[in-house]
């Protein structure tokens, strides 16, 4: 499966190039009856169903033309959705200004607005309650990416 995953990754990266479509995640697994190839892609503006369908058709044609998978398989191409963690620089840039939840490797969780991104850190505007009062202080803090386990955008209905 690793060899197949690498072949698909190489083809995808060559196909999408430097954008506007970006590869977010690629999973190849063997189910009980067939292989499953799951690909998550996105753009800075969000990806359409038509763009996912076109990529799926082109990849399926390439897989079959090169006989990468000889048995039956399922191919799923979609966007990552809000529940998928941010993992790449362009995703952080795309979500600046949005509320995020950050799971630290050692210190618990932090919530706040994503203010900025650098290659090695992110800036979050956190809200803190001072001395168990209702008073909330907003504080801008830089968090090194090496200390972060995962980061997800939080849905807001306001």
DRENLUMVEX-586958 format. One line per 4 residues: their letters; for each residue x negated, y, z negated of N, C-alpha, C, O. Coordinates in pm, 1 decimal, decimal comma. Layout:
! DRENLUMVEX-586958
a = X:Y:Z:X:Y:Z:X:Y:Z:X:Y:Z ~ ...
***
This chain:
! DRENLUMVEX-586958
xxxx = -81,7:-120,9:0,0:0,0:0,0:0,0:-85,3:126,2:0,0:-46,5:227,9:57,4 ~ -202,7:119,4:-65,1:-290,5:235,4:-71,7:-337,5:279,4:65,0:-344,2:399,0:93,6 ~ -370,7:181,3:151,3:-415,6:212,0:286,3:-303,1:277,3:366,0:-326,8:373,3:439,4 ~ -181,4:226,3:352,4:-65,2:284,0:420,4:-39,1:425,4:370,3:-11,9:516,0:449,1
xxxx = -47,5:443,5:241,1:-26,8:576,0:182,4:-128,0:676,0:239,0:-92,3:789,2:271,6 ~ -252,1:634,3:250,4:-356,6:723,3:302,8:-333,2:755,7:450,8:-353,3:869,5:493,5 ~ -290,9:656,2:528,6:-261,4:680,4:671,2:-147,4:781,6:686,1:-154,7:873,2:768,0 ~ -42,7:763,8:606,2:71,9:855,2:612,9:30,8:995,0:568,2:68,4:1093,7:631,4
xxxx = -46,1:1004,2:459,5:-92,8:1134,3:409,7:-174,6:1206,7:517,7:-152,9:1325,3:542,9 ~ -267,7:1135,9:580,6:-349,8:1197,3:685,7:-263,8:1246,3:800,8:-284,4:1356,7:851,1 ~ -166,1:1164,0:843,6:-78,5:1205,3:953,4:2,4:1328,7:913,7:12,9:1423,9:990,9 ~ 59,3:1326,8:793,6:140,3:1439,7:747,3:59,6:1569,1:741,0:105,2:1674,1:786,4
xxxx = -60,4:1560,5:684,4:-143,1:1680,5:672,6:-183,7:1733,3:809,9:-192,4:1854,5:829,6 ~ -208,5:1643,7:904,4:-240,1:1687,3:1041,2:-116,2:1747,9:1107,5:-126,3:1846,2:1180,8 ~ 0,6:1688,7:1081,5:125,2:1736,6:1143,9:166,0:1873,5:1090,7:200,7:1962,2:1168,7 ~ 162,3:1891,7:958,6:207,8:2019,4:901,8:98,8:2125,5:903,9:128,9:2244,7:898,0
xxxx = -27,7:2084,3:912,1:-136,9:2181,3:918,1:-141,1:2269,5:794,6:-127,1:2221,4:682,1 ~ -160,4:2398,6:816,3:-169,0:2495,0:705,9:-35,3:2558,9:673,9:-32,0:2663,7:609,5 ~ 73,4:2500,2:716,1:205,3:2553,5:684,9:282,1:2581,0:811,7:226,8:2564,6:920,5 ~ 403,9:2621,2:802,9:474,7:2668,3:685,8:525,4:2556,0:594,5:568,0:2583,3:482,3
xxxx = 521,5:2429,7:640,6:565,2:2317,9:557,0:444,8:2266,9:478,4:335,6:2250,9:532,9 ~ 467,0:2241,4:348,4:361,1:2190,4:261,3:402,3:2055,7:204,0:517,9:2035,8:166,7 ~ 307,2:1963,4:197,4:330,1:1833,9:134,6:320,6:1851,4:-16,2:218,7:1898,0:-67,2 ~ 426,4:1814,3:-87,8:430,0:1825,5:-233,1:394,6:1691,7:-297,4:316,3:1687,2:-392,2
xxxx = 452,2:1582,4:-246,0:427,6:1451,2:-304,8:453,5:1342,9:-201,3:535,2:1359,9:-110,8 ~ 383,2:1232,0:-216,0:399,0:1116,2:-128,4:388,9:991,3:-214,1:290,9:972,6:-286,3 ~ 489,8:905,7:-206,2:491,2:779,4:-279,7:522,1:666,4:-182,2:616,0:676,6:-103,3 ~ 444,7:560,0:-187,0:471,8:439,2:-109,5:480,5:325,3:-209,6:386,7:300,3:-285,2
xxxx = 595,3:255,8:-209,4:611,8:145,3:-303,8:678,0:27,7:-234,5:744,4:42,9:-132,0 ~ 658,8:-88,9:-292,3:716,6:-210,5:-237,8:836,7:-249,6:-322,3:821,7:-282,7:-440,0 ~ 956,0:-246,1:-263,4:1076,1:-290,3:-331,8:1091,1:-440,6:-318,9:1002,9:-507,7:-265,4 ~ 1202,4:-493,9:-367,7:1223,6:-638,7:-360,9:1246,5:-686,8:-217,6:1211,0:-799,5:-182,8
xxxx = 1306,2:-600,2:-134,6:1335,5:-642,5:2,4:1261,8:-562,0:108,4:1240,8:-610,8:219,5 ~ 1222,5:-440,4:76,0:1158,5:-355,2:176,4:1071,1:-249,4:110,8:1085,5:-218,4:-7,4 ~ 981,2:-195,5:189,9:894,5:-87,0:143,2:974,8:41,9:135,9:1071,2:60,4:210,2 ~ 934,4:130,7:46,0:998,3:260,9:32,9:890,8:368,5:44,0:794,2:370,0:-32,3
xxxx = 909,3:458,5:140,3:819,4:572,2:158,3:899,4:697,2:122,3:998,4:729,2:188,0 ~ 856,2:767,3:18,0:924,0:888,2:-28,0:829,0:1005,8:-11,4:717,3:1004,8:-63,1 ~ 874,6:1107,1:61,3:793,1:1224,7:89,5:869,3:1348,3:44,8:985,5:1367,1:80,7 ~ 803,0:1432,8:-33,8:860,1:1560,1:-75,9:782,6:1672,0:-7,7:660,3:1680,1:-19,1
xxxx = 854,3:1757,8:63,0:794,8:1871,2:133,9:872,4:1997,5:99,4:987,1:1991,2:55,4 ~ 808,8:2111,5:119,8:874,4:2239,2:91,1:807,5:2348,0:172,9:702,3:2326,7:233,0 ~ 870,3:2465,7:174,3:811,3:2584,6:234,7:823,2:2697,4:133,2:888,5:2681,7:30,1 ~ 761,4:2809,3:161,6:770,4:2923,5:70,6:913,1:2975,4:60,5:950,9:3031,6:-42,3
xxxx = 992,5:2957,6:164,8:1131,4:3005,1:164,4:1230,8:2894,9:128,4:1350,2:2921,5:114,3 ~ 1182,9:2772,0:113,5:1272,0:2657,1:92,9:1288,1:2583,5:224,5:1292,2:2646,6:330,2 ~ 1297,1:2453,8:220,5:1303,4:2373,6:342,7:1447,2:2333,1:371,8:1525,0:2307,6:279,9 ~ 1482,0:2327,5:499,0:1619,0:2292,1:539,4:1631,2:2141,5:561,5:1531,5:2071,0:577,2
xxxx = 1753,5:2094,8:562,3:1781,0:1953,6:590,9:1734,7:1919,3:731,8:1681,7:1810,6:754,8 ~ 1754,2:2010,3:825,5:1711,6:1986,1:964,1:1559,6:1968,4:974,4:1511,8:1883,8:1049,8 ~ 1484,0:2048,4:898,5:1338,0:2034,9:900,0:1295,2:1900,7:841,2:1202,8:1837,3:892,2 ~ 1361,8:1857,3:734,5:1332,3:1726,8:675,1:1366,6:1614,4:772,3:1290,3:1518,8:786,1
xxxx = 1479,9:1625,3:839,3:1523,0:1522,5:934,7:1425,7:1512,1:1052,2:1392,6:1401,9:1095,9 ~ 1380,2:1625,6:1102,9:1285,5:1625,3:1214,4:1154,3:1558,8:1172,6:1100,4:1475,9:1245,8 ~ 1103,9:1594,9:1056,5:981,1:1533,7:1006,6:1000,2:1383,8:987,4:910,9:1305,8:1020,3 ~ 1114,1:1342,5:935,2:1143,5:1201,2:913,9:1144,2:1124,5:1046,5:1085,3:1016,9:1056,4
xxxx = 1210,6:1179,8:1147,8:1215,9:1113,5:1279,6:1076,8:1100,7:1340,5:1041,5:994,9:1392,5 ~ 997,7:1207,4:1334,6:863,3:1204,5:1393,2:773,5:1105,1:1320,6:698,6:1031,3:1384,6 ~ 780,3:1102,3:1186,6:698,7:1008,9:1111,0:742,9:864,9:1135,5:658,5:777,1:1153,7 ~ 872,6:839,5:1136,3:923,0:703,5:1161,9:875,4:654,7:1298,5:834,0:539,6:1312,1
xxxx = 880,9:740,6:1398,8:834,1:704,7:1532,8:685,5:669,5:1528,3:643,0:570,8:1588,3 ~ 607,0:749,8:1457,4:462,8:726,2:1447,8:432,7:596,5:1372,2:343,5:521,4:1411,6 ~ 506,4:569,8:1264,2:486,3:446,1:1187,4:514,0:324,6:1274,8:437,3:228,4:1274,6 ~ 623,9:329,4:1349,7:660,9:215,2:1433,4:569,1:201,2:1554,7:533,5:89,7:1592,9
xxxx = 531,0:312,3:1614,8:442,2:310,4:1731,1:306,0:250,4:1694,9:246,2:179,7:1775,9 ~ 257,1:278,0:1574,9:126,9:227,7:1531,4:135,6:100,8:1447,3:33,3:50,9:1400,3 ~ 255,8:48,4:1427,9:280,4:-75,3:1351,6:218,2:-69,2:1211,9:156,8:-165,7:1166,4 ~ 234,5:45,5:1144,0:182,5:59,7:1008,2:263,9:-23,4:909,4:210,1:-74,8:811,3
xxxx = 395,7:-36,3:936,1:482,8:-119,0:852,6:556,4:-211,6:948,0:629,1:-166,0:1036,3 ~ 537,6:-340,3:930,1:597,7:-434,7:1024,7:734,8:-483,3:978,9:819,2:-517,4:1061,7 ~ 757,6:-486,7:846,9:887,1:-530,3:795,3:982,2:-409,9:784,8:945,0:-297,4:818,1 ~ 1103,0:-434,8:738,9:1199,7:-326,6:719,6:1149,8:-231,9:610,1:1085,1:-275,1:514,7
xxxx = 1180,0:-103,3:624,6:1138,5:-4,2:524,7:1239,9:108,2:518,7:1316,9:128,6:612,5 ~ 1239,8:181,1:407,8:1320,3:301,8:392,3:1225,3:420,8:389,6:1120,8:417,2:324,8 ~ 1263,3:525,9:461,0:1184,8:648,7:464,0:1273,8:762,0:415,7:1378,6:788,7:474,5 ~ 1232,1:828,5:309,0:1307,9:940,7:253,2:1220,9:1065,3:258,0:1111,7:1067,7:201,2
xxxx = 1269,2:1168,5:325,7:1199,1:1296,6:331,7:1294,1:1401,7:276,6:1404,4:1419,2:328,3 ~ 1251,3:1472,5:170,6:1338,6:1573,7:110,6:1254,8:1680,2:41,3:1131,9:1674,1:39,7 ~ 1324,8:1778,4:-16,2:1256,9:1881,5:-94,5:1243,9:1831,4:-237,9:1320,0:1743,9:-279,3 ~ 1149,2:1885,1:-314,5:1127,9:1834,2:-450,0:1238,5:1867,7:-549,2:1255,4:1794,7:-646,9
xxxx = 1313,8:1974,1:-528,5:1417,9:2010,1:-624,6:1359,0:2076,2:-748,3:1237,4:2076,2:-767,7 ~ 1444,5:2131,6:-830,8:1399,4:2205,8:-948,4:1344,3:2118,0:-1059,4:1268,0:2165,6:-1143,4 ~ 1381,8:1990,2:-1061,2:1335,4:1903,9:-1169,0:1196,0:1847,5:-1145,4:1142,2:1777,2:-1230,9 ~ 1137,0:1878,0:-1029,8:1002,1:1829,9:-999,7:900,4:1932,8:-1049,2:916,9:2052,0:-1023,3
xxxx = 795,8:1889,4:-1119,8:698,0:1985,5:-1174,0:624,3:2062,6:-1064,1:604,8:2012,1:-953,5 ~ 584,1:2185,3:-1096,6:499,9:2263,6:-1007,5:358,9:2205,3:-1014,1:306,7:2180,2:-1122,7 ~ 297,8:2184,0:-897,9:165,3:2121,2:-896,9:63,9:2195,4:-810,9:-56,5:2174,1:-825,5 ~ 110,6:2282,1:-721,7:20,0:2344,7:-626,2:30,4:2496,4:-633,2:134,2:2551,9:-669,3
xxxx = -79,9:2562,3:-597,7:-86,9:2707,2:-607,0:25,3:2781,0:-537,8:79,9:2876,3:-593,4 ~ 61,4:2738,7:-416,3:168,0:2807,8:-343,8:301,5:2794,6:-415,6:386,8:2882,5:-403,1 ~ 321,6:2684,3:-492,2:445,7:2668,3:-568,0:451,9:2769,4:-682,4:558,0:2824,7:-711,3 ~ 338,1:2793,1:-747,0:333,8:2893,0:-853,4:362,7:3031,4:-796,1:440,7:3107,6:-853,3
xxxx = 299,2:3064,4:-682,0:320,6:3194,0:-617,8:468,4:3212,4:-581,9:524,8:3319,9:-602,3 ~ 529,8:3108,1:-529,0:670,2:3112,1:-487,7:764,0:3139,0:-606,0:870,2:3199,0:-589,1 ~ 724,7:3094,6:-724,8:813,3:3102,9:-841,7:776,6:3212,4:-940,3:827,8:3213,6:-1052,3 ~ 688,3:3305,1:-901,2:655,3:3417,8:-989,5:783,2:3497,0:-1016,8:860,4:3527,3:-925,9
xxxx = 803,3:3529,5:-1144,8:922,9:3601,5:-1187,5:1032,0:3510,6:-1241,5:1124,3:3558,0:-1307,8 ~ 1023,4:3381,6:-1214,7:1124,6:3288,1:-1263,2:1085,9:3234,1:-1400,9:968,9:3233,2:-1439,0 ~ 1187,3:3189,4:-1473,4:1163,7:3130,4:-1605,0:1110,8:2988,2:-1586,2:1163,0:2911,2:-1505,6 ~ 1006,6:2955,0:-1662,0:947,4:2822,3:-1655,1:931,8:2764,8:-1795,6:927,5:2837,5:-1894,8
xxxx = 923,7:2633,6:-1800,5:892,9:2563,5:-1925,4:759,7:2493,9:-1903,9:740,5:2423,9:-1804,5 ~ 667,5:2513,6:-1998,0:532,0:2460,9:-1987,6:509,8:2360,6:-2099,5:524,4:2393,6:-2217,2 ~ 474,5:2238,2:-2062,6:440,0:2135,4:-2159,9:288,0:2132,5:-2171,0:217,9:2100,1:-2075,2 ~ 239,1:2166,7:-2288,6:95,5:2168,0:-2312,4:47,8:2026,5:-2345,3:124,5:1946,1:-2398,1
xxxx = -76,2:1996,2:-2315,0:-131,3:1863,3:-2344,3:-141,4:1839,8:-2494,6:-126,0:1726,6:-2540,3 ~ -167,3:1946,0:-2572,6:-187,0:1928,0:-2717,0:-86,3:2003,4:-2802,7:-49,6:1954,1:-2909,4 ~ -40,4:2120,0:-2761,1:27,3:2212,6:-2852,0:178,6:2225,3:-2835,9:233,8:2324,8:-2882,8 ~ 246,7:2134,9:-2775,3:391,0:2147,0:-2762,1:433,9:2214,6:-2633,0:376,5:2189,8:-2526,9
xxxx = 536,8:2301,7:-2642,4:597,1:2362,5:-2524,6:602,1:2514,2:-2536,7:604,2:2570,3:-2646,2 ~ 603,9:2578,6:-2420,0:615,7:2723,7:-2412,1:717,3:2754,1:-2303,1:718,3:2688,6:-2198,9 ~ 803,6:2854,3:-2326,8:897,3:2898,7:-2223,4:881,3:3047,6:-2202,4:849,7:3122,4:-2294,9 ~ 903,8:3089,5:-2078,2:896,4:3231,6:-2047,6:892,5:3254,4:-1898,2:904,6:3160,6:-1819,4
xxxx = 875,5:3378,9:-1860,0:870,8:3415,4:-1718,0:729,1:3397,1:-1665,3:632,5:3439,7:-1728,6 ~ 717,4:3334,0:-1549,7:589,2:3318,4:-1483,2:551,8:3452,5:-1420,7:620,9:3501,3:-1331,3 ~ 442,1:3511,9:-1468,1:401,6:3645,2:-1422,1:294,6:3642,0:-1313,9:298,0:3722,8:-1221,1 ~ 198,6:3548,6:-1325,1:87,3:3546,8:-1230,8:24,5:3408,2:-1227,0:42,9:3325,8:-1316,5
xxxx = -50,6:3386,3:-1118,9:-120,5:3259,7:-1099,0:-262,2:3287,5:-1050,1:-284,0:3371,5:-962,7 ~ -358,0:3215,5:-1108,1:-495,7:3210,0:-1059,4:-527,7:3062,4:-1040,4:-453,9:2976,6:-1088,8 ~ -635,2:3032,0:-971,6:-670,5:2892,8:-945,4:-682,7:2807,6:-1071,0:-657,2:2687,2:-1067,5 ~ -721,8:2870,2:-1182,6:-744,9:2792,8:-1304,1:-650,3:2824,9:-1419,1:-663,1:2766,5:-1526,7
xxxx = -553,8:2917,8:-1398,7:-464,5:2954,7:-1509,0:-336,8:3022,0:-1458,3:-327,2:3065,1:-1343,4 ~ -240,0:3028,8:-1548,7:-114,8:3100,0:-1520,2:-86,3:3197,0:-1633,8:-127,8:3175,4:-1747,6 ~ -14,4:3304,8:-1600,9:24,6:3402,1:-1701,9:174,9:3390,1:-1724,2:253,6:3393,5:-1629,6 ~ 213,7:3375,8:-1852,2:354,0:3359,2:-1889,9:391,9:3471,3:-1986,1:317,2:3502,5:-2078,8
xxxx = 508,4:3531,4:-1963,3:563,9:3629,2:-2057,1:652,8:3551,1:-2152,4:766,4:3517,0:-2119,3 ~ 599,7:3523,0:-2272,2:672,8:3441,4:-2369,3:752,4:3529,9:-2463,0:721,0:3647,3:-2482,0 ~ 855,8:3471,6:-2520,9:937,0:3540,8:-2621,1:917,0:3469,2:-2753,2:923,3:3346,5:-2759,7 ~ 893,0:3545,0:-2857,5:869,1:3485,1:-2988,9:955,0:3553,9:-3094,0:973,1:3675,6:-3091,4
xxxx = 1007,2:3474,9:-3185,6:1079,7:3527,9:-3300,4:978,4:3554,6:-3410,4:896,6:3468,5:-3442,7 ~ 983,8:3672,4:-3466,8:887,8:3709,8:-3570,3:945,7:3686,1:-3709,6:1051,7:3739,2:-3742,8 ~ 876,4:3606,5:-3790,9:911,3:3579,3:-3930,4:1057,8:3540,4:-3950,2:1125,7:3593,2:-4038,3 ~ 1104,6:3449,2:-3868,8:1239,0:3392,4:-3878,0:1350,6:3495,9:-3866,8:1461,6:3473,0:-3914,8
xxxx = 1322,4:3606,9:-3805,1:1424,1:3709,5:-3785,6:1475,2:3701,5:-3643,0:1423,9:3625,5:-3560,9 ~ 1574,0:3778,9:-3616,1:1631,7:3782,8:-3482,4:1543,8:3864,4:-3387,5:1565,4:3862,5:-3266,3 ~ 1446,9:3934,7:-3440,5:1359,6:4019,2:-3359,8:1279,6:3931,4:-3263,5:1219,9:3831,5:-3303,8 ~ 1279,3:3969,4:-3138,3:1206,8:3894,1:-3037,4:1097,7:3982,6:-2979,5:1123,2:4095,0:-2936,2
xxxx = 976,5:3930,5:-2979,5:863,9:4003,4:-2920,9:824,8:3934,1:-2791,0:813,1:3811,6:-2786,6 ~ 804,9:4011,2:-2686,6:758,5:3955,1:-2560,4:608,6:3974,4:-2552,6:555,9:4083,2:-2575,9 ~ 541,2:3864,7:-2518,9:395,8:3867,2:-2517,5:344,9:3796,4:-2392,6:385,6:3684,0:-2363,3 ~ 256,0:3862,4:-2319,2:195,8:3804,0:-2200,5:72,8:3723,6:-2241,3:-16,4:3774,9:-2309,0
xxxx = 68,8:3595,5:-2199,0:-40,6:3507,9:-2236,5:-87,4:3428,4:-2114,9:-5,9:3380,7:-2035,9 ~ -219,0:3414,4:-2100,6:-277,3:3329,5:-1995,9:-298,5:3189,3:-2052,4:-350,5:3173,1:-2162,8 ~ -257,6:3087,9:-1975,3:-274,4:2948,5:-2014,3:-361,6:2878,2:-1910,5:-327,3:2877,5:-1792,2 ~ -473,9:2818,9:-1952,5:-557,9:2744,6:-1858,1:-483,2:2621,7:-1804,8:-421,9:2548,6:-1882,6
xxxx = -487,8:2598,8:-1675,2:-418,5:2484,2:-1615,7:-472,0:2352,3:-1670,5:-398,3:2253,9:-1677,1 ~ -598,8:2348,9:-1709,7:-658,0:2226,7:-1764,6:-591,4:2184,5:-1895,7:-598,8:2067,6:-1933,6 ~ -526,2:2278,4:-1965,7:-460,7:2248,2:-2092,7:-311,4:2219,2:-2077,1:-242,1:2194,1:-2175,7 ~ -261,9:2222,8:-1952,5:-118,9:2206,2:-1925,5:-91,7:2066,4:-1872,3:-160,7:2018,2:-1782,4
xxxx = 10,1:2001,8:-1929,2:52,2:1870,3:-1882,3:142,6:1884,2:-1759,9:117,3:1821,9:-1656,8 ~ 249,1:1966,5:-1771,0:337,7:1990,7:-1656,3:412,7:2121,8:-1674,8:424,8:2173,8:-1785,7 ~ 462,7:2173,8:-1563,2:536,6:2300,1:-1561,7:658,0:2281,5:-1471,4:646,2:2234,8:-1358,1 ~ 775,7:2319,1:-1523,7:898,6:2309,8:-1443,9:972,8:2442,4:-1447,4:974,6:2512,0:-1548,9
xxxx = 1034,0:2475,8:-1334,2:1119,3:2593,7:-1326,3:1247,4:2564,2:-1404,1:1302,4:2454,6:-1393,9 ~ 1294,5:2660,8:-1481,0:1417,5:2644,5:-1558,5:1532,8:2710,8:-1483,8:1520,6:2823,2:-1435,1 ~ 1643,7:2640,1:-1475,8:1761,5:2691,9:-1407,2:1828,8:2797,2:-1496,3:1849,9:2774,9:-1615,5 ~ 1861,4:2910,2:-1437,2:1928,1:3017,5:-1510,6:2056,5:3055,1:-1436,8:2054,9:3077,8:-1315,8
xx = 2166,9:3061,4:-1509,8:2295,7:3095,2:-1449,6:2337,5:3237,7:-1484,4:2456,4:3269,8:-1481,8 ~ 2240,8:3323,3:-1516,8:2272,4:3461,4:-1554,0:2264,6:3551,4:-1434,1:2288,0:3671,7:-1445,6
***
